[in-house]
Amino acid sequence: MKSFRGGIHPIKHGGKRATRNEPIREFEPGTVIIPMQMHMGPPCTPCVEKGQRVLKGQLIGEPQGFLGVPIHASVSGTVLCVEKHQFADSQPVLCVEIQNDYANEWVSDLHGLTEEEIENTEKFVEAVKNAGIVGMGGAAFPTHVKLTVPNGKNCDTILINGVECETHITCDHRIMLEQPELVVDGLHLTMRALKVSKGIICIEDNKPEAIQAIKEVVKNYENISVLVLKTKYPQGSEKQLIQVATGREVPSCGLPIDVGVIVINASTSKAISDAIRKGLPLISRVTTVTGKVNRPSNLLVPVGSIFYDLIGACDGYSEEPKKILLGGCMTSPCAPTEDIVVCKATGGIVVLGKHEAKFAEESACIRCARCVYVCPAGLLPHALKFDCDKNDMKAAISRNIKDCILCGCCSYVCPASRYLTPSFKVMKEKIAQAERRAKQ
């Protein structure tokens, strides 16, 4: 089986055993708090007000700019307030809070595209945008932007990322297992609209049931295949996945489209099918809730569901929580409080107890080169750390810190517990800020 250079095998079974065999079950909270910025790009402008009744799927946030993505009500009910609320970032985010009336009443003007409209690239991309679809694997990059091929570029291959290499998370696994026809249909529709001749669904070999389910559906499509990959983290990273699946290498600071490839997450592909076939906006998602909870689960929840409600749906904590992660253990930040909410890219909630959350003290680098061996981007993490400690932006750039995918492999294997990935994240943010200031 194919794989990539570097990488690691974090924790036994990837922490997925608790939920991999748990079927998706629905959960409806009494209240949702929907952030106006759940995507990479400028925040939406709220178009509802306190006291107004909204319907499920109704537009409540108008997009701004090319990267803007509309936001819709995930439940029917009454708007309680439009104000700032603490989210995953350090700064509060403007949100629309809705009291669920459990009427499940949808807006009446939802409709999919006709067969003729599906073949029209512009109408297809516009429909994806109007549905508010973003990358559901964690990046939340607007999908309509990804599907807009720049002039001079060409796409000949679309990859479905069903790898789900992050620890503990099993939401994509369950979707591929329980709704494989929708995942494949989303890929097929996108290939038709973009006139792409080849589609590949990439899945790691630790998901045999999902592989079999997808293969059964793929039998009906001549130009779509399933590629089984060796289980290794971070196999699901775009650049690594492209290199393994196609043999092409995305250039430094480049994008997948530079080598003629578009990568779509498995859950995102299912959302595309829902939008194009039925006109449904992206207002719910499957989120894995696991760790120190009494009933680890894969929950289908409305966007804006509050973490403590989901933990309650899993019968509460099994021991006193010390950290709550917004996703798996390798790349996800810690939740500042338990009343932050599920957004479109929240694939998991992982509760850590006292033992898992203990913090290691940093010590001096011993030059063992383990970080160099596991880096999937072929960087020199130990040297980059010295550049970051000296705040030497130019030196870090010269060592290609921009190519760092912040996967955490180097920090995971470091015997000296060096704060490698956190340092690189801070430096990359500083570089991005400096570049934005230079353009102003």
C-alpha positions in Angstrom: 0.0 0.0 0.0 1.1 3.6 -0.7 2.2 6.1 1.9 4.4 9.2 2.2 7.8 10.1 3.7 7.9 10.7 7.4 4.8 10.7 9.6 4.0 8.8 12.8 1.5 6.4 14.4 0.1 8.3 17.3 -1.4 6.3 20.2 -2.8 2.7 20.0 -5.6 2.4 17.4 -5.6 6.2 17.0 -8.0 6.6 19.9 -10.8 5.6 17.5 -11.9 2.3 19.1 -14.5 3.9 21.4 -16.6 5.4 18.5 -15.7 3.6 15.3 -18.6 1.1 15.7 -21.0 3.7 17.1 -23.8 4.5 14.5 -24.6 8.1 13.9 -27.5 9.3 16.1 -29.3 12.6 16.0 -29.4 15.2 18.7 -31.5 18.3 18.8 -30.5 20.9 21.4 -32.9 23.5 23.0 -30.7 26.4 21.9 -28.1 27.0 19.2 -25.6 29.8 19.0 -24.5 30.3 15.4 -21.2 32.2 14.8 -21.2 34.6 11.8 -17.6 33.4 11.0 -17.3 29.7 10.5 -15.1 29.9 7.5 -11.8 31.2 6.2 -12.7 34.7 5.1 -14.6 37.8 6.3 -17.5 37.3 8.8 -21.1 37.4 7.6 -23.4 40.3 8.3 -26.5 39.2 10.4 -29.8 39.7 8.6 -32.1 38.8 11.4 -32.9 40.5 14.7 -34.0 39.7 18.2 -37.5 38.4 18.6 -37.8 37.3 14.9 -39.0 33.8 14.1 -36.7 31.9 11.7 -37.2 28.7 9.7 -34.8 25.9 9.3 -32.5 26.7 6.4 -33.3 30.4 6.4 -30.5 32.8 5.6 -29.4 34.6 8.7 -25.9 35.7 7.7 -25.1 37.4 4.4 -21.6 36.7 3.0 -19.0 39.4 2.4 -16.4 39.3 -0.4 -15.2 36.4 -2.6 -14.3 34.2 0.3 -17.6 34.9 2.0 -20.0 32.0 2.7 -23.7 32.4 3.7 -24.9 31.1 7.0 -28.3 29.6 7.6 -30.5 28.8 10.6 -29.9 25.3 11.8 -33.2 25.0 13.6 -36.6 26.7 13.5 -37.4 29.0 16.4 -37.1 32.5 17.8 -33.9 34.7 17.7 -33.0 35.3 21.3 -30.2 37.8 20.6 -27.5 38.9 18.1 -24.4 39.6 20.1 -20.8 38.5 20.6 -20.0 35.1 22.1 -16.8 33.4 23.0 -15.7 31.0 20.3 -12.5 28.9 19.6 -10.4 32.0 18.9 -9.2 34.4 21.6 -11.6 37.1 20.5 -15.4 36.8 20.8 -17.4 36.3 17.6 -20.7 37.9 16.6 -23.4 35.1 16.9 -27.1 34.6 16.3 -28.7 32.7 19.2 -31.9 30.8 18.4 -34.4 29.1 20.7 -35.4 25.8 19.1 -39.2 25.4 18.9 -38.7 21.7 17.7 -41.2 22.4 14.9 -38.5 21.4 12.3 -40.1 23.8 9.9 -38.1 24.4 6.7 -38.1 27.4 4.4 -40.2 26.6 1.3 -37.9 27.8 -1.5 -35.2 25.1 -1.4 -34.7 23.2 -4.6 -31.8 21.4 -6.3 -30.4 21.8 -9.8 -31.7 20.2 -12.9 -29.6 17.8 -14.9 -28.9 20.6 -17.4 -27.9 23.0 -14.7 -25.5 20.5 -13.1 -23.5 20.6 -16.4 -23.2 24.4 -16.1 -20.0 25.0 -14.1 -21.0 28.5 -13.0 -24.4 27.5 -11.8 -23.0 24.5 -9.9 -20.4 26.6 -8.1 -23.0 29.2 -7.3 -25.3 26.5 -5.8 -22.4 25.2 -3.7 -21.8 28.8 -2.4 -25.4 29.5 -1.7 -25.6 26.3 0.4 -22.8 27.7 2.6 -20.5 24.7 2.1 -17.0 24.8 3.4 -14.3 22.2 4.0 -15.6 20.0 6.8 -12.3 18.3 7.5 -11.1 21.2 9.8 -9.8 24.0 7.5 -13.3 25.5 6.7 -12.0 26.8 3.4 -15.0 27.9 1.2 -15.7 25.1 -1.2 -16.9 27.3 -4.0 -13.5 29.0 -4.1 -11.8 25.6 -4.3 -14.0 24.7 -7.2 -13.3 27.9 -9.1 -10.4 27.0 -11.2 -8.2 30.0 -12.0 -7.5 31.1 -15.5 -4.5 29.2 -16.9 -5.0 26.3 -14.5 -6.6 22.9 -15.3 -8.1 20.2 -13.1 -7.9 16.6 -14.3 -8.3 14.8 -11.0 -10.5 15.2 -7.9 -9.6 13.4 -4.7 -12.0 12.6 -1.9 -10.2 12.7 1.4 -11.7 9.9 3.4 -8.4 9.3 5.3 -9.5 10.8 8.6 -6.0 10.4 10.1 -6.5 12.7 13.1 -6.8 10.8 16.4 -10.1 10.0 18.0 -12.3 11.3 15.1 -14.6 8.9 13.4 -17.3 11.1 11.8 -16.1 10.7 8.2 -15.7 6.9 8.8 -19.4 6.6 9.8 -20.6 8.8 7.0 -18.7 6.7 4.4 -20.1 3.5 6.0 -23.7 4.6 6.5 -24.2 7.0 3.5 -21.6 5.9 0.9 -23.9 6.6 -2.0 -24.1 10.3 -1.1 -20.3 10.6 -0.7 -19.7 9.1 -4.2 -22.6 11.1 -5.7 -21.0 14.4 -4.4 -17.8 13.4 -6.2 -19.6 12.4 -9.4 -21.6 15.6 -9.5 -18.5 17.8 -9.0 -16.7 15.8 -11.8 -19.6 16.4 -14.1 -19.7 20.1 -13.4 -16.0 20.7 -13.7 -15.6 18.4 -16.6 -13.0 16.3 -14.7 -12.3 12.8 -16.0 -10.8 11.1 -13.0 -12.0 10.7 -9.4 -10.2 8.9 -6.5 -11.6 8.2 -3.1 -8.7 7.8 -0.6 -9.3 5.8 2.6 -6.8 4.4 5.1 -6.7 0.6 5.6 -7.9 0.9 9.3 -11.5 1.5 7.9 -12.2 -1.8 6.1 -16.0 -1.6 6.5 -16.1 1.9 4.9 -13.8 0.8 2.1 -16.1 -2.1 1.3 -19.2 0.1 1.4 -17.6 2.7 -0.9 -16.3 0.1 -3.3 -19.9 -1.4 -3.7 -21.2 2.1 -4.8 -18.1 2.8 -7.0 -18.9 -0.3 -9.1 -21.5 1.8 -10.9 -19.0 4.5 -12.0 -16.3 3.9 -14.6 -14.1 6.9 -13.9 -14.1 6.7 -10.0 -11.8 4.4 -8.1 -11.0 3.7 -4.4 -7.4 4.0 -3.3 -6.6 2.1 0.0 -3.7 3.8 1.9 -1.4 2.6 4.7 -2.6 4.0 8.0 -0.2 6.7 9.1 -0.5 10.3 10.3 -0.8 12.9 8.7 -1.9 10.9 5.6 -4.9 13.2 5.2 -2.9 16.4 4.7 -3.6 17.7 1.2 -0.1 17.8 -0.2 0.8 14.4 1.2 -2.4 12.9 -0.1 -1.8 14.3 -3.6 1.7 12.9 -3.7 0.6 9.5 -2.6 -2.5 9.3 -4.8 -1.1 10.9 -8.0 2.7 11.0 -7.7 2.6 14.8 -8.2 4.3 17.2 -5.8 2.6 20.5 -4.9 5.3 23.2 -5.2 6.5 25.1 -2.1 3.8 27.6 -1.1 1.7 26.2 -3.9 -1.9 24.9 -4.1 -3.3 21.6 -5.2 -4.7 23.2 -8.4 -1.1 24.0 -9.4 -0.7 20.3 -10.2 -4.2 19.8 -11.6 -5.9 18.4 -8.5 -8.8 19.4 -6.2 -9.1 17.7 -2.8 -12.6 17.5 -1.1 -13.3 16.0 2.3 -15.7 13.0 2.5 -18.3 14.9 4.6 -18.0 17.9 2.3 -18.7 15.6 -0.7 -21.9 14.4 1.0 -22.9 18.0 1.7 -22.4 18.8 -2.0 -24.8 16.0 -3.0 -27.4 17.3 -0.5 -27.1 20.8 -1.9 -27.2 19.9 -5.6 -29.9 17.2 -5.4 -32.2 18.8 -2.8 -31.0 22.4 -2.4 -30.2 21.8 1.3 -27.8 24.2 2.9 -25.0 23.0 5.3 -26.7 23.4 8.7 -25.8 20.2 10.4 -22.8 17.9 10.7 -21.7 14.6 12.4 -19.4 15.3 15.3 -17.5 12.7 17.3 -17.8 13.2 21.1 -15.3 11.0 22.9 -12.7 10.7 25.6 -13.7 11.0 29.2 -17.5 10.8 28.6 -19.8 8.0 29.7 -21.2 7.3 26.2 -18.7 8.1 23.4 -20.8 8.8 20.3 -21.0 10.1 16.7 -23.8 12.7 16.8 -25.6 14.4 14.0 -26.1 17.9 15.4 -27.3 21.3 14.2 -24.5 23.9 13.6 -24.3 26.1 16.7 -24.9 23.3 19.2 -23.3 24.0 22.5 -20.5 21.7 23.7 -22.0 21.1 27.1 -25.3 20.0 25.5 -23.5 17.4 23.4 -21.5 16.2 26.4 -24.9 15.8 28.2 -26.2 13.8 25.2 -23.3 11.5 25.9 -24.4 11.0 29.5 -21.9 13.5 30.9 -18.2 13.2 32.0 -16.8 9.9 33.2 -14.2 11.8 35.3 -13.3 15.4 36.0 -12.3 17.1 32.7 -9.0 18.9 32.5 -9.0 19.8 28.8 -11.6 19.8 26.0 -10.2 19.7 22.5 -11.9 21.0 19.4 -11.0 17.9 17.4 -8.3 15.3 17.6 -5.2 15.5 19.8 -2.6 16.2 17.2 -3.7 19.6 15.7 -6.7 20.8 17.6 -6.8 23.8 20.0 -8.2 23.6 23.5 -11.7 24.9 24.1 -11.5 28.0 26.4 -14.9 27.0 28.0 -17.4 24.2 27.6 -20.1 26.6 26.3 -18.4 27.2 22.9 -20.3 25.8 19.9 -20.0 23.3 17.0 -19.2 25.0 13.7 -19.2 23.6 10.2 -15.7 22.3 10.6 -16.0 20.8 14.1 -15.3 17.1 13.5 -14.8 16.1 17.1 -14.9 17.0 20.8 -12.3 15.1 22.8 -12.4 15.3 26.6 -9.1 14.7 28.4 -8.7 13.7 32.0 -5.9 14.5 34.4 -3.5 11.9 33.1 -3.9 12.8 29.4 -3.8 16.6 29.9 -0.6 16.7 31.9 1.9 19.2 30.5 5.5 18.3 29.9 8.3 20.7 30.7 10.5 21.8 27.7 14.2 21.0 27.9 17.2 21.5 25.6 17.5 20.0 22.2 19.6 16.8 22.2 20.2 16.8 18.4 18.6 13.3 18.0 17.0 14.3 14.6 13.8 12.4 15.3 11.8 15.6 14.3 13.7 15.6 10.9 12.9 11.9 10.3 9.1 12.3 10.9 8.5 15.7 9.2 6.2 15.0 6.2 7.2 18.3 4.6 10.9 17.5 4.7 11.8 20.4 6.9 14.4 20.8 9.7 12.2 21.4 12.8 15.0 21.6 15.3 16.7 24.4 13.3 13.4 26.2 12.8 12.8 26.2 16.5 16.1 28.1 17.0 15.0 30.7 14.4 11.6 31.1 16.2 13.2 31.5 19.6 15.4 34.3 18.2 12.3 35.8 16.4 14.3 35.6 13.2 11.6 35.8 10.6 13.9 35.9 7.6 15.8 32.8 8.7 12.6 30.9 9.3 11.3 31.8 5.9 14.6 30.7 4.3 14.1 27.3 6.0 10.6 27.1 4.3 8.5 27.5 7.5 5.6 28.4 5.2 5.6 24.8 4.1 5.0 23.6 7.7 1.5 22.0 7.9 1.5 22.2 11.7 0.7 18.5 12.0 2.5 18.1 15.3 4.6 15.1 14.4 7.8 16.8 15.5 6.4 17.7 18.9 5.0 14.2 19.3 8.3 12.4 18.9 10.6 15.0 20.6 12.2 13.3 23.7 13.1 16.8 25.0 9.4 17.9 24.8 10.4 20.9 22.8 7.5 23.3 21.9 8.1 22.9 18.2 4.7 23.1 16.6 3.4 25.9 18.8 6.4 28.0 18.0 6.0 27.4 14.3 2.3 28.4 14.5 3.2 31.7 16.2 5.9 32.4 13.7 3.7 31.6 10.7 1.0 34.0 12.1 3.7 36.7 12.5 4.8 36.2 8.9 1.2 36.4 7.6 0.6 39.6 9.6 3.8 41.2 8.2 2.8 40.3 4.6 -0.6 41.8 5.1 0.8 45.0 6.4 3.3 45.1 3.5 0.3 45.0 1.0 -1.6 47.8 2.7 
